[in-house]
């Protein structure tokens, strides 16, 4: 069963998080999320960048700014979404992934600055991909890969984006369809 996946990026800070938040959004899009929501500082450049990628490479992803992460989490929880918070302090992904994969609607929270305790309390799952310091981009990619079961790595999945730009795989060099 394929889940509806929304990614919530907490605490975006300019200029510090410009690249990281962009990479969170790119990974979310490429690995099957349909929406990205971010909190912290509003950044029209982030929104433009993600929209341009979608226009060129295809996909149905949207990005939106919300002032309050608490409001977003509450609304999604009340709409039947399971809340998955990625944190190195959580339970190991291997212990909970099968349960997470059974959920039809997922809001995956990717932290930024210090994550408020209420996020840990509200989440249905506090999940660690490792208990060592690591990138939130890597954590999101691993979580989405586990949820998708590797399907996002298949060329058929990639072809479903139907963008203007598509890469033709080859061992050396760069080719496009």
FISEFI-179953 format. One record per atom (N, C-alpha, C): chain; x, y negated, z. Coordinates in steps of 0.1 Angstrom, whole numbers. Example, Ala and Ser with C-alpha at 12.3 -4.5 7.8 and 13.67 -1.06 7.14 Angstrom:
! FISEFI-179953
{chaine = A	px = 132	py = 57	pz = 78}
{chaine = A	px = 123	py = 45	pz = 78}
{chaine = A	px = 132	py = 33	pz = 78}
{chaine = A	px = 128	py = 22	pz = 71}
{chaine = A	px = 137	py = 11	pz = 71}
{chaine = A	px = 129	py = 0	pz = 79}
***
This chain:
! FISEFI-179953
{chaine = A	px = 8	py = 12	pz = 0}
{chaine = A	px = 0	py = 0	pz = 0}
{chaine = A	px = 9	py = -12	pz = 0}
{chaine = A	px = 6	py = -22	pz = -9}
{chaine = A	px = 14	py = -34	pz = -10}
{chaine = A	px = 8	py = -45	pz = -1}
{chaine = A	px = 17	py = -51	pz = 7}
{chaine = A	px = 12	py = -61	pz = 17}
{chaine = A	px = 12	py = -75	pz = 10}
{chaine = A	px = 4	py = -83	pz = 15}
{chaine = A	px = 5	py = -98	pz = 12}
{chaine = A	px = 15	py = -103	pz = 22}
{chaine = A	px = 25	py = -110	pz = 16}
{chaine = A	px = 36	py = -114	pz = 24}
{chaine = A	px = 38	py = -129	pz = 23}
{chaine = A	px = 38	py = -136	pz = 34}
{chaine = A	px = 40	py = -150	pz = 35}
{chaine = A	px = 53	py = -152	pz = 44}
{chaine = A	px = 62	py = -161	pz = 41}
{chaine = A	px = 74	py = -164	pz = 49}
{chaine = A	px = 73	py = -178	pz = 55}
{chaine = A	px = 75	py = -178	pz = 68}
{chaine = A	px = 75	py = -191	pz = 75}
{chaine = A	px = 89	py = -194	pz = 80}
{chaine = A	px = 95	py = -205	pz = 74}
{chaine = A	px = 108	py = -209	pz = 78}
{chaine = A	px = 107	py = -220	pz = 89}
{chaine = A	px = 112	py = -217	pz = 101}
{chaine = A	px = 111	py = -226	pz = 112}
{chaine = A	px = 123	py = -236	pz = 112}
{chaine = A	px = 119	py = -249	pz = 116}
{chaine = A	px = 129	py = -259	pz = 120}
{chaine = A	px = 139	py = -263	pz = 109}
{chaine = A	px = 134	py = -265	pz = 97}
{chaine = A	px = 143	py = -270	pz = 86}
{chaine = A	px = 149	py = -284	pz = 90}
{chaine = A	px = 162	py = -285	pz = 89}
{chaine = A	px = 169	py = -298	pz = 92}
{chaine = A	px = 177	py = -303	pz = 81}
{chaine = A	px = 175	py = -316	pz = 78}
{chaine = A	px = 183	py = -322	pz = 67}
{chaine = A	px = 195	py = -329	pz = 73}
{chaine = A	px = 206	py = -329	pz = 67}
{chaine = A	px = 210	py = -321	pz = 55}
{chaine = A	px = 215	py = -307	pz = 58}
{chaine = A	px = 215	py = -304	pz = 71}
{chaine = A	px = 222	py = -292	pz = 76}
{chaine = A	px = 216	py = -279	pz = 69}
{chaine = A	px = 203	py = -278	pz = 67}
{chaine = A	px = 197	py = -266	pz = 63}
{chaine = A	px = 193	py = -265	pz = 48}
{chaine = A	px = 197	py = -275	pz = 40}
{chaine = A	px = 192	py = -276	pz = 27}
{chaine = A	px = 195	py = -263	pz = 19}
{chaine = A	px = 207	py = -258	pz = 19}
{chaine = A	px = 211	py = -246	pz = 12}
{chaine = A	px = 205	py = -233	pz = 18}
{chaine = A	px = 205	py = -232	pz = 31}
{chaine = A	px = 200	py = -220	pz = 38}
{chaine = A	px = 185	py = -219	pz = 35}
{chaine = A	px = 177	py = -230	pz = 37}
{chaine = A	px = 163	py = -229	pz = 35}
{chaine = A	px = 160	py = -226	pz = 20}
{chaine = A	px = 167	py = -232	pz = 11}
{chaine = A	px = 166	py = -229	pz = -3}
{chaine = A	px = 168	py = -214	pz = -5}
{chaine = A	px = 178	py = -208	pz = 1}
{chaine = A	px = 181	py = -194	pz = -1}
{chaine = A	px = 171	py = -185	pz = 5}
{chaine = A	px = 165	py = -190	pz = 17}
{chaine = A	px = 154	py = -182	pz = 23}
{chaine = A	px = 142	py = -182	pz = 13}
{chaine = A	px = 139	py = -193	pz = 7}
{chaine = A	px = 128	py = -194	pz = -3}
{chaine = A	px = 131	py = -186	pz = -15}
{chaine = A	px = 143	py = -186	pz = -20}
{chaine = A	px = 147	py = -178	pz = -32}
{chaine = A	px = 146	py = -163	pz = -29}
{chaine = A	px = 151	py = -159	pz = -18}
{chaine = A	px = 150	py = -145	pz = -14}
{chaine = A	px = 135	py = -141	pz = -13}
{chaine = A	px = 127	py = -149	pz = -6}
{chaine = A	px = 113	py = -146	pz = -4}
{chaine = A	px = 106	py = -144	pz = -17}
{chaine = A	px = 109	py = -153	pz = -26}
{chaine = A	px = 103	py = -152	pz = -40}
{chaine = A	px = 107	py = -140	pz = -47}
{chaine = A	px = 120	py = -138	pz = -48}
{chaine = A	px = 125	py = -127	pz = -56}
{chaine = A	px = 121	py = -113	pz = -50}
{chaine = A	px = 119	py = -112	pz = -37}
{chaine = A	px = 115	py = -100	pz = -31}
{chaine = A	px = 101	py = -98	pz = -28}
{chaine = A	px = 92	py = -106	pz = -34}
{chaine = A	px = 78	py = -104	pz = -34}
{chaine = A	px = 69	py = -112	pz = -26}
{chaine = A	px = 74	py = -122	pz = -18}
{chaine = A	px = 65	py = -131	pz = -11}
{chaine = A	px = 58	py = -140	pz = -20}
{chaine = A	px = 45	py = -143	pz = -17}
{chaine = A	px = 37	py = -152	pz = -25}
{chaine = A	px = 37	py = -166	pz = -21}
{chaine = A	px = 40	py = -168	pz = -8}
{chaine = A	px = 40	py = -182	pz = -3}
{chaine = A	px = 52	py = -184	pz = 7}
{chaine = A	px = 57	py = -196	pz = 7}
{chaine = A	px = 67	py = -200	pz = 17}
{chaine = A	px = 62	py = -212	pz = 24}
{chaine = A	px = 62	py = -212	pz = 37}
{chaine = A	px = 58	py = -224	pz = 45}
{chaine = A	px = 71	py = -228	pz = 53}
{chaine = A	px = 73	py = -240	pz = 54}
{chaine = A	px = 84	py = -244	pz = 63}
{chaine = A	px = 80	py = -255	pz = 72}
{chaine = A	px = 87	py = -256	pz = 84}
{chaine = A	px = 85	py = -266	pz = 94}
{chaine = A	px = 98	py = -273	pz = 96}
{chaine = A	px = 97	py = -283	pz = 105}
{chaine = A	px = 109	py = -291	pz = 108}
{chaine = A	px = 108	py = -304	pz = 100}
{chaine = A	px = 118	py = -308	pz = 93}
{chaine = A	px = 118	py = -320	pz = 85}
{chaine = A	px = 112	py = -317	pz = 71}
{chaine = A	px = 104	py = -326	pz = 67}
{chaine = A	px = 98	py = -325	pz = 53}
{chaine = A	px = 110	py = -327	pz = 43}
{chaine = A	px = 110	py = -319	pz = 32}
{chaine = A	px = 121	py = -320	pz = 22}
{chaine = A	px = 115	py = -318	pz = 9}
{chaine = A	px = 112	py = -329	pz = 2}
{chaine = A	px = 106	py = -328	pz = -12}
{chaine = A	px = 116	py = -321	pz = -21}
{chaine = A	px = 129	py = -323	pz = -19}
{chaine = A	px = 139	py = -317	pz = -27}
{chaine = A	px = 139	py = -301	pz = -26}
{chaine = A	px = 136	py = -296	pz = -15}
{chaine = A	px = 134	py = -281	pz = -13}
{chaine = A	px = 122	py = -277	pz = -21}
{chaine = A	px = 111	py = -284	pz = -20}
{chaine = A	px = 99	py = -280	pz = -27}
{chaine = A	px = 101	py = -281	pz = -42}
{chaine = A	px = 108	py = -291	pz = -47}
{chaine = A	px = 111	py = -293	pz = -61}
{chaine = A	px = 120	py = -281	pz = -66}
{chaine = A	px = 130	py = -278	pz = -59}
{chaine = A	px = 139	py = -268	pz = -62}
{chaine = A	px = 132	py = -254	pz = -64}
{chaine = A	px = 124	py = -251	pz = -54}
{chaine = A	px = 117	py = -238	pz = -54}
{chaine = A	px = 107	py = -238	pz = -66}
{chaine = A	px = 100	py = -249	pz = -68}
{chaine = A	px = 90	py = -250	pz = -79}
{chaine = A	px = 97	py = -248	pz = -92}
{chaine = A	px = 109	py = -254	pz = -94}
{chaine = A	px = 116	py = -253	pz = -107}
{chaine = A	px = 120	py = -239	pz = -110}
{chaine = A	px = 125	py = -232	pz = -99}
{chaine = A	px = 128	py = -218	pz = -101}
{chaine = A	px = 116	py = -210	pz = -106}
{chaine = A	px = 105	py = -212	pz = -99}
{chaine = A	px = 93	py = -205	pz = -103}
{chaine = A	px = 88	py = -208	pz = -117}
{chaine = A	px = 90	py = -221	pz = -121}
{chaine = A	px = 86	py = -225	pz = -135}
{chaine = A	px = 95	py = -218	pz = -145}
{chaine = A	px = 107	py = -217	pz = -142}
{chaine = A	px = 117	py = -211	pz = -152}
{chaine = A	px = 117	py = -196	pz = -151}
{chaine = A	px = 117	py = -190	pz = -140}
{chaine = A	px = 119	py = -176	pz = -138}
{chaine = A	px = 106	py = -168	pz = -136}
{chaine = A	px = 95	py = -175	pz = -134}
{chaine = A	px = 82	py = -169	pz = -132}
{chaine = A	px = 79	py = -166	pz = -118}
{chaine = A	px = 68	py = -159	pz = -116}
{chaine = A	px = 64	py = -156	pz = -102}
{chaine = A	px = 53	py = -165	pz = -98}
{chaine = A	px = 46	py = -161	pz = -87}
{chaine = A	px = 35	py = -168	pz = -82}
{chaine = A	px = 37	py = -175	pz = -69}
{chaine = A	px = 50	py = -178	pz = -66}
{chaine = A	px = 53	py = -183	pz = -53}
{chaine = A	px = 50	py = -198	pz = -52}
{chaine = A	px = 45	py = -202	pz = -40}
{chaine = A	px = 43	py = -216	pz = -37}
{chaine = A	px = 50	py = -219	pz = -24}
{chaine = A	px = 54	py = -232	pz = -23}
{chaine = A	px = 60	py = -237	pz = -10}
{chaine = A	px = 53	py = -249	pz = -5}
{chaine = A	px = 52	py = -249	pz = 8}
{chaine = A	px = 44	py = -259	pz = 15}
{chaine = A	px = 50	py = -263	pz = 28}
{chaine = A	px = 49	py = -276	pz = 31}
{chaine = A	px = 54	py = -281	pz = 44}
{chaine = A	px = 43	py = -281	pz = 54}
{chaine = A	px = 45	py = -278	pz = 66}
{chaine = A	px = 36	py = -279	pz = 77}
{chaine = A	px = 43	py = -285	pz = 89}
{chaine = A	px = 37	py = -294	pz = 96}
{chaine = A	px = 44	py = -300	pz = 107}
{chaine = A	px = 45	py = -291	pz = 119}
{chaine = A	px = 35	py = -283	pz = 122}
{chaine = A	px = 35	py = -275	pz = 134}
{chaine = A	px = 35	py = -260	pz = 131}
{chaine = A	px = 46	py = -254	pz = 136}
{chaine = A	px = 47	py = -239	pz = 134}
{chaine = A	px = 37	py = -232	pz = 142}
{chaine = A	px = 34	py = -237	pz = 154}
{chaine = A	px = 24	py = -231	pz = 163}
{chaine = A	px = 10	py = -230	pz = 156}
{chaine = A	px = 6	py = -241	pz = 149}
{chaine = A	px = -7	py = -241	pz = 142}
{chaine = A	px = -7	py = -231	pz = 131}
{chaine = A	px = 4	py = -230	pz = 124}
{chaine = A	px = 5	py = -221	pz = 112}
{chaine = A	px = 4	py = -206	pz = 118}
{chaine = A	px = 12	py = -203	pz = 128}
{chaine = A	px = 12	py = -190	pz = 133}
{chaine = A	px = -2	py = -186	pz = 138}
{chaine = A	px = -9	py = -195	pz = 146}
{chaine = A	px = -22	py = -193	pz = 151}
{chaine = A	px = -32	py = -190	pz = 140}
{chaine = A	px = -32	py = -199	pz = 129}
{chaine = A	px = -41	py = -197	pz = 118}
{chaine = A	px = -39	py = -184	pz = 111}
{chaine = A	px = -27	py = -180	pz = 109}
{chaine = A	px = -24	py = -167	pz = 102}
{chaine = A	px = -28	py = -155	pz = 111}
{chaine = A	px = -25	py = -156	pz = 124}
{chaine = A	px = -29	py = -145	pz = 133}
{chaine = A	px = -44	py = -144	pz = 133}
{chaine = A	px = -51	py = -155	pz = 134}
{chaine = A	px = -66	py = -155	pz = 134}
{chaine = A	px = -72	py = -150	pz = 121}
{chaine = A	px = -64	py = -151	pz = 110}
{chaine = A	px = -68	py = -146	pz = 97}
{chaine = A	px = -65	py = -131	pz = 95}
{chaine = A	px = -60	py = -124	pz = 105}
{chaine = A	px = -57	py = -110	pz = 104}
{chaine = A	px = -43	py = -107	pz = 99}
{chaine = A	px = -34	py = -116	pz = 99}
{chaine = A	px = -20	py = -114	pz = 96}
{chaine = A	px = -13	py = -108	pz = 108}
{chaine = A	px = -4	py = -99	pz = 106}
{chaine = A	px = 5	py = -94	pz = 116}
{chaine = A	px = 17	py = -103	pz = 115}
{chaine = A	px = 22	py = -107	pz = 127}
{chaine = A	px = 33	py = -117	pz = 127}
{chaine = A	px = 46	py = -109	pz = 130}
{chaine = A	px = 56	py = -111	pz = 121}
{chaine = A	px = 69	py = -104	pz = 122}
{chaine = A	px = 79	py = -115	pz = 124}
{chaine = A	px = 86	py = -116	pz = 135}
{chaine = A	px = 96	py = -126	pz = 138}
{chaine = A	px = 110	py = -119	pz = 137}
{chaine = A	px = 118	py = -124	pz = 128}
{chaine = A	px = 132	py = -118	pz = 127}
{chaine = A	px = 141	py = -125	pz = 136}
{chaine = A	px = 147	py = -117	pz = 145}
{chaine = A	px = 156	py = -122	pz = 156}
{chaine = A	px = 166	py = -111	pz = 159}
{chaine = A	px = 178	py = -115	pz = 162}
{chaine = A	px = 188	py = -105	pz = 166}
{chaine = A	px = 185	py = -99	pz = 180}
{chaine = A	px = 175	py = -105	pz = 187}
{chaine = A	px = 172	py = -101	pz = 200}
{chaine = A	px = 160	py = -91	pz = 200}
{chaine = A	px = 155	py = -88	pz = 188}
{chaine = A	px = 143	py = -79	pz = 187}
{chaine = A	px = 146	py = -64	pz = 187}
{chaine = A	px = 136	py = -57	pz = 185}
{chaine = A	px = 138	py = -42	pz = 184}
{chaine = A	px = 144	py = -39	pz = 170}
{chaine = A	px = 151	py = -28	pz = 170}
{chaine = A	px = 158	py = -24	pz = 157}
{chaine = A	px = 147	py = -22	pz = 146}
{chaine = A	px = 150	py = -27	pz = 134}
{chaine = A	px = 141	py = -25	pz = 123}
{chaine = A	px = 138	py = -11	pz = 120}
{chaine = A	px = 148	py = -2	pz = 122}
{chaine = A	px = 145	py = 12	pz = 119}
{chaine = A	px = 135	py = 18	pz = 128}
{chaine = A	px = 133	py = 13	pz = 140}
{chaine = A	px = 123	py = 18	pz = 149}
{chaine = A	px = 109	py = 14	pz = 146}
{chaine = A	px = 107	py = 3	pz = 139}
{chaine = A	px = 94	py = -3	pz = 137}
{chaine = A	px = 90	py = -5	pz = 122}
{chaine = A	px = 98	py = -2	pz = 112}
{chaine = A	px = 95	py = -5	pz = 99}
{chaine = A	px = 83	py = 3	pz = 93}
{chaine = A	px = 81	py = 15	pz = 97}
{chaine = A	px = 70	py = 23	pz = 92}
{chaine = A	px = 57	py = 17	pz = 97}
{chaine = A	px = 57	py = 12	pz = 110}
{chaine = A	px = 45	py = 5	pz = 115}
{chaine = A	px = 42	py = -8	pz = 108}
{chaine = A	px = 53	py = -15	pz = 105}
{chaine = A	px = 52	py = -28	pz = 98}
{chaine = A	px = 47	py = -26	pz = 84}
{chaine = A	px = 52	py = -16	pz = 77}
{chaine = A	px = 47	py = -13	pz = 63}
{chaine = A	px = 33	py = -10	pz = 62}
{chaine = A	px = 26	py = -5	pz = 73}
{chaine = A	px = 12	py = -2	pz = 73}
{chaine = A	px = 3	py = -15	pz = 73}
{chaine = A	px = 9	py = -26	pz = 76}
{chaine = A	px = 1	py = -39	pz = 78}
{chaine = A	px = -2	py = -44	pz = 64}
{chaine = A	px = -14	py = -48	pz = 62}
{chaine = A	px = -18	py = -54	pz = 49}
{chaine = A	px = -14	py = -68	pz = 47}
{chaine = A	px = -13	py = -76	pz = 57}
{chaine = A	px = -10	py = -90	pz = 57}
{chaine = A	px = 1	py = -93	pz = 67}
{chaine = A	px = 12	py = -99	pz = 61}
{chaine = A	px = 24	py = -102	pz = 70}
{chaine = A	px = 28	py = -116	pz = 69}
{chaine = A	px = 30	py = -122	pz = 81}
{chaine = A	px = 36	py = -135	pz = 81}
{chaine = A	px = 50	py = -132	pz = 87}
{chaine = A	px = 60	py = -134	pz = 79}
{chaine = A	px = 74	py = -131	pz = 84}
{chaine = A	px = 80	py = -145	pz = 88}
{chaine = A	px = 85	py = -146	pz = 100}
{chaine = A	px = 90	py = -158	pz = 106}
{chaine = A	px = 106	py = -157	pz = 105}
{chaine = A	px = 112	py = -167	pz = 99}
{chaine = A	px = 126	py = -168	pz = 98}
{chaine = A	px = 130	py = -181	pz = 106}
{chaine = A	px = 138	py = -179	pz = 116}
{chaine = A	px = 142	py = -190	pz = 125}
{chaine = A	px = 152	py = -199	pz = 119}
{chaine = A	px = 154	py = -211	pz = 125}
{chaine = A	px = 164	py = -220	pz = 121}
{chaine = A	px = 170	py = -225	pz = 134}
{chaine = A	px = 167	py = -237	pz = 139}
{chaine = A	px = 172	py = -241	pz = 152}
{chaine = A	px = 167	py = -232	pz = 163}
{chaine = A	px = 169	py = -235	pz = 175}
{chaine = A	px = 165	py = -226	pz = 186}
{chaine = A	px = 150	py = -223	pz = 185}
{chaine = A	px = 146	py = -210	pz = 185}
{chaine = A	px = 132	py = -206	pz = 183}
{chaine = A	px = 125	py = -207	pz = 197}
{chaine = A	px = 114	py = -214	pz = 197}
{chaine = A	px = 107	py = -216	pz = 210}
{chaine = A	px = 102	py = -202	pz = 215}
{chaine = A	px = 101	py = -200	pz = 228}
{chaine = A	px = 97	py = -188	pz = 234}
{chaine = A	px = 83	py = -184	pz = 230}
{chaine = A	px = 75	py = -193	pz = 227}
{chaine = A	px = 61	py = -190	pz = 223}
{chaine = A	px = 61	py = -181	pz = 210}
{chaine = A	px = 71	py = -183	pz = 202}
{chaine = A	px = 71	py = -175	pz = 189}
{chaine = A	px = 73	py = -160	pz = 193}
{chaine = A	px = 82	py = -158	pz = 202}
{chaine = A	px = 85	py = -144	pz = 207}
{chaine = A	px = 72	py = -138	pz = 213}
{chaine = A	px = 65	py = -146	pz = 221}
{chaine = A	px = 53	py = -141	pz = 227}
{chaine = A	px = 41	py = -139	pz = 218}
{chaine = A	px = 40	py = -147	pz = 208}
{chaine = A	px = 29	py = -146	pz = 198}
{chaine = A	px = 31	py = -135	pz = 188}
{chaine = A	px = 44	py = -132	pz = 184}
{chaine = A	px = 47	py = -123	pz = 174}
{chaine = A	px = 42	py = -109	pz = 177}
{chaine = A	px = 37	py = -102	pz = 167}
{chaine = A	px = 33	py = -88	pz = 169}
{chaine = A	px = 46	py = -79	pz = 169}
{chaine = A	px = 56	py = -84	pz = 162}
{chaine = A	px = 69	py = -76	pz = 161}
{chaine = A	px = 80	py = -86	pz = 162}
{chaine = A	px = 89	py = -84	pz = 171}
{chaine = A	px = 102	py = -92	pz = 172}
{chaine = A	px = 112	py = -82	pz = 167}
{chaine = A	px = 117	py = -84	pz = 155}
{chaine = A	px = 126	py = -74	pz = 148}
{chaine = A	px = 140	py = -79	pz = 146}
{chaine = A	px = 149	py = -70	pz = 149}
{chaine = A	px = 163	py = -72	pz = 146}
{chaine = A	px = 168	py = -63	pz = 135}
{chaine = A	px = 175	py = -69	pz = 125}
{chaine = A	px = 181	py = -61	pz = 115}
{chaine = A	px = 195	py = -56	pz = 120}
{chaine = A	px = 200	py = -64	pz = 129}
{chaine = A	px = 212	py = -60	pz = 136}
{chaine = A	px = 212	py = -69	pz = 149}
{chaine = A	px = 220	py = -64	pz = 159}
{chaine = A	px = 221	py = -72	pz = 171}
{chaine = A	px = 233	py = -80	pz = 172}
{chaine = A	px = 239	py = -83	pz = 160}
{chaine = A	px = 251	py = -91	pz = 159}
{chaine = A	px = 247	py = -104	pz = 152}
{chaine = A	px = 254	py = -115	pz = 154}
{chaine = A	px = 251	py = -127	pz = 147}
{chaine = A	px = 252	py = -125	pz = 132}
{chaine = A	px = 242	py = -130	pz = 125}
{chaine = A	px = 241	py = -128	pz = 111}
{chaine = A	px = 233	py = -139	pz = 104}
{chaine = A	px = 232	py = -139	pz = 91}
{chaine = A	px = 224	py = -149	pz = 84}
{chaine = A	px = 210	py = -146	pz = 84}
{chaine = A	px = 201	py = -156	pz = 85}
{chaine = A	px = 187	py = -154	pz = 84}
{chaine = A	px = 183	py = -150	pz = 70}
{chaine = A	px = 191	py = -154	pz = 60}
{chaine = A	px = 188	py = -150	pz = 46}
{chaine = A	px = 190	py = -135	pz = 45}
{chaine = A	px = 201	py = -130	pz = 50}
{chaine = A	px = 204	py = -116	pz = 50}
{chaine = A	px = 193	py = -108	pz = 57}
{chaine = A	px = 188	py = -113	pz = 69}
{chaine = A	px = 178	py = -106	pz = 76}
{chaine = A	px = 165	py = -105	pz = 68}
{chaine = A	px = 161	py = -116	pz = 62}
{chaine = A	px = 149	py = -117	pz = 54}
{chaine = A	px = 150	py = -107	pz = 42}
{chaine = A	px = 162	py = -107	pz = 35}
{chaine = A	px = 164	py = -98	pz = 24}
{chaine = A	px = 162	py = -83	pz = 28}
{chaine = A	px = 169	py = -80	pz = 39}
{chaine = A	px = 168	py = -66	pz = 44}
{chaine = A	px = 154	py = -62	pz = 48}
{chaine = A	px = 147	py = -71	pz = 55}
{chaine = A	px = 133	py = -69	pz = 59}
{chaine = A	px = 124	py = -67	pz = 47}
{chaine = A	px = 125	py = -75	pz = 37}
{chaine = A	px = 117	py = -74	pz = 25}
{chaine = A	px = 120	py = -62	pz = 17}
{chaine = A	px = 133	py = -58	pz = 17}
{chaine = A	px = 137	py = -46	pz = 10}
{chaine = A	px = 131	py = -34	pz = 17}
{chaine = A	px = 131	py = -34	pz = 30}
{chaine = A	px = 125	py = -22	pz = 37}
{chaine = A	px = 110	py = -22	pz = 35}
{chaine = A	px = 103	py = -33	pz = 35}
{chaine = A	px = 89	py = -33	pz = 33}
{chaine = A	px = 85	py = -29	pz = 19}
{chaine = A	px = 93	py = -34	pz = 9}
{chaine = A	px = 90	py = -31	pz = -5}
{chaine = A	px = 95	py = -17	pz = -9}
{chaine = A	px = 103	py = -11	pz = 0}
{chaine = A	px = 108	py = 3	pz = -3}
{chaine = A	px = 118	py = 3	pz = -15}
{chaine = A	px = 125	py = -8	pz = -18}
{chaine = A	px = 134	py = -9	pz = -29}
{chaine = A	px = 127	py = -12	pz = -42}
{chaine = A	px = 114	py = -13	pz = -43}
{chaine = A	px = 107	py = -16	pz = -55}
{chaine = A	px = 111	py = -29	pz = -62}
{chaine = A	px = 115	py = -39	pz = -53}
{chaine = A	px = 119	py = -52	pz = -59}
{chaine = A	px = 132	py = -51	pz = -66}
{chaine = A	px = 139	py = -40	pz = -65}
{chaine = A	px = 152	py = -39	pz = -73}
{chaine = A	px = 150	py = -32	pz = -86}
{chaine = A	px = 138	py = -28	pz = -89}
{chaine = A	px = 134	py = -21	pz = -102}
{chaine = A	px = 132	py = -31	pz = -113}
{chaine = A	px = 136	py = -28	pz = -124}
{chaine = A	px = 135	py = -38	pz = -136}
{chaine = A	px = 120	py = -40	pz = -139}
{chaine = A	px = 111	py = -30	pz = -137}
{chaine = A	px = 97	py = -32	pz = -139}
{chaine = A	px = 92	py = -43	pz = -130}
{chaine = A	px = 96	py = -43	pz = -117}
{chaine = A	px = 92	py = -53	pz = -108}
{chaine = A	px = 97	py = -67	pz = -113}
{chaine = A	px = 110	py = -67	pz = -117}
{chaine = A	px = 116	py = -79	pz = -122}
{chaine = A	px = 108	py = -85	pz = -134}
{chaine = A	px = 104	py = -76	pz = -143}
{chaine = A	px = 97	py = -80	pz = -155}
{chaine = A	px = 84	py = -86	pz = -152}
{chaine = A	px = 78	py = -83	pz = -141}
{chaine = A	px = 65	py = -88	pz = -137}
{chaine = A	px = 64	py = -103	pz = -134}
{chaine = A	px = 76	py = -109	pz = -133}
{chaine = A	px = 77	py = -123	pz = -130}
{chaine = A	px = 73	py = -131	pz = -143}
{chaine = A	px = 76	py = -126	pz = -155}
{chaine = A	px = 72	py = -132	pz = -167}
{chaine = A	px = 76	py = -147	pz = -169}
{chaine = A	px = 88	py = -150	pz = -165}
{chaine = A	px = 92	py = -164	pz = -166}
{chaine = A	px = 98	py = -166	pz = -180}
{chaine = A	px = 101	py = -179	pz = -182}
{chaine = A	px = 108	py = -183	pz = -195}
{chaine = A	px = 122	py = -177	pz = -195}
{chaine = A	px = 128	py = -176	pz = -184}
{chaine = A	px = 142	py = -171	pz = -183}
{chaine = A	px = 142	py = -156	pz = -178}
{chaine = A	px = 148	py = -147	pz = -185}
{chaine = A	px = 150	py = -133	pz = -180}
{chaine = A	px = 164	py = -129	pz = -184}
{chaine = A	px = 170	py = -122	pz = -175}
{chaine = A	px = 183	py = -117	pz = -177}
{chaine = A	px = 183	py = -103	pz = -184}
{chaine = A	px = 191	py = -101	pz = -194}
{chaine = A	px = 193	py = -88	pz = -200}
{chaine = A	px = 205	py = -82	pz = -193}
{chaine = A	px = 203	py = -71	pz = -186}
{chaine = A	px = 214	py = -65	pz = -179}
{chaine = A	px = 225	py = -60	pz = -188}
{chaine = A	px = 237	py = -63	pz = -184}
{chaine = A	px = 249	py = -57	pz = -191}
{chaine = A	px = 261	py = -57	pz = -181}
{chaine = A	px = 270	py = -49	pz = -184}
{chaine = A	px = 281	py = -47	pz = -174}
{chaine = A	px = 290	py = -59	pz = -173}
{chaine = A	px = 292	py = -66	pz = -184}
{chaine = A	px = 301	py = -78	pz = -184}
{chaine = A	px = 295	py = -89	pz = -193}
{chaine = A	px = 296	py = -101	pz = -188}
{chaine = A	px = 290	py = -112	pz = -195}
{chaine = A	px = 276	py = -115	pz = -191}
{chaine = A	px = 271	py = -125	pz = -197}
{chaine = A	px = 257	py = -130	pz = -194}
{chaine = A	px = 249	py = -130	pz = -206}
{chaine = A	px = 237	py = -123	pz = -206}
{chaine = A	px = 228	py = -123	pz = -217}
{chaine = A	px = 214	py = -125	pz = -212}
{chaine = A	px = 206	py = -131	pz = -220}
{chaine = A	px = 192	py = -134	pz = -217}
{chaine = A	px = 183	py = -128	pz = -228}
{chaine = A	px = 171	py = -125	pz = -224}
{chaine = A	px = 161	py = -120	pz = -234}
{chaine = A	px = 156	py = -132	pz = -242}
***
